[in-house]
Amino acid sequence: MLKPPPLPANALLGGKIAVGGTWLFGLAALVLASPDSSFRTLGVALLVFLVFSHIIELFIFSAFLKSAKATTADYVQVALFGIFHSGGMKAEE
């Protein structure tokens, strides 16, 4: 079973800010930019990357999440921020 490495609290916070900012940038580019601008293309590319990379992480770490008795909120957090920002979840041995 793959386990995410433990990260210090400031790294978790910094990562959540960076990933959250990327989500916001991508959504802003999708909603606010004109349809034919490169800004919108970049935003859509970032959103696609975030969605697919976090879905892949959900599959890769599914055994860890089940073992840690992850709640729906934990799954949502992993889907939004990635497995490394899932906080202090501990898998049962």
Secondary structure in CASP SS format (residue, H / E / C, confidence):
PFRMAT SS
TARGET T0000
AUTHOR 0000-0000-0000
METHOD secondary structure of the structure
MODEL  1
M C 1.00
L C 1.00
K C 1.00
P C 1.00
P C 1.00
P C 1.00
L C 1.00
P C 1.00
A H 1.00
N H 1.00
A H 1.00
L H 1.00
L H 1.00
G H 1.00
G H 1.00
K H 1.00
I H 1.00
A H 1.00
V H 1.00
G H 1.00
G H 1.00
T H 1.00
W H 1.00
L H 1.00
F H 1.00
G H 1.00
L H 1.00
A H 1.00
A H 1.00
L H 1.00
V H 1.00
L H 1.00
A C 1.00
S C 1.00
P C 1.00
D C 1.00
S C 1.00
S H 1.00
F H 1.00
R H 1.00
T H 1.00
L H 1.00
G H 1.00
V H 1.00
A H 1.00
L H 1.00
L H 1.00
V H 1.00
F H 1.00
L H 1.00
V H 1.00
F H 1.00
S H 1.00
H H 1.00
I H 1.00
I H 1.00
E H 1.00
L H 1.00
F H 1.00
I H 1.00
F C 1.00
S H 1.00
A H 1.00
F H 1.00
L H 1.00
K H 1.00
S H 1.00
A C 1.00
K C 1.00
A C 1.00
T C 1.00
T H 1.00
A H 1.00
D H 1.00
Y H 1.00
V H 1.00
Q H 1.00
V H 1.00
A H 1.00
L H 1.00
F H 1.00
G C 1.00
I H 1.00
F H 1.00
H H 1.00
S C 1.00
G C 1.00
G C 1.00
M C 1.00
K C 1.00
A C 1.00
E C 1.00
E C 1.00
END
